């Protein structure tokens, strides 16, 4: 359960940062898309690292 929460938190935080930056720069939705992909990759990286 901890790994799932960590993955969701990582993705959620990165999407929130992307939404904020999109609002600041007016680049909807490109920064949010990039940050969400970065959050997925980062979350999976940490999850796999914790499993091994």
C-alpha positions in Angstrom: 0.0 0.0 0.0 2.9 2.4 0.7 4.3 2.0 -2.8 0.9 2.9 -4.4 0.5 5.9 -2.2 4.1 7.0 -3.1 3.4 6.6 -6.8 0.1 8.5 -6.6 1.7 11.3 -4.5 4.6 11.7 -7.0 2.3 11.9 -10.0 -0.1 14.2 -8.1 2.6 16.7 -7.0 4.1 16.8 -10.5 0.7 17.5 -12.1 0.0 20.2 -9.6 3.3 21.9 -10.4 2.5 21.6 -14.1 -0.9 23.2 -13.7 0.6 26.0 -11.7 3.3 26.6 -14.3 0.8 26.5 -17.1 -1.2 29.1 -15.4 1.9 31.3 -15.0 3.1 31.0 -18.5 -0.2 30.4 -20.4 1.0 27.3 -22.1 -2.0 25.0 -21.4 -1.7 22.0 -21.4 1.9 21.4 -22.4 3.8 21.8 -19.2 1.2 19.8 -17.3 1.6 17.0 -19.9 5.3 17.1 -19.6 5.2 17.2 -15.8 2.7 14.3 -15.6 5.0 12.1 -17.8 7.9 13.1 -15.6 5.9 12.2 -12.5 5.0 8.8 -13.9 8.6 8.0 -14.8 9.9 9.3 -11.5 7.3 7.5 -9.5 8.0 4.2 -11.3 11.7 4.7 -10.8 11.3 5.2 -7.0 8.9 2.3 -6.8 11.2 -0.1 -8.6 14.1 1.1 -6.6 12.2 0.4 -3.4 11.3 -3.1 -4.6 14.8 -4.1 -5.4 
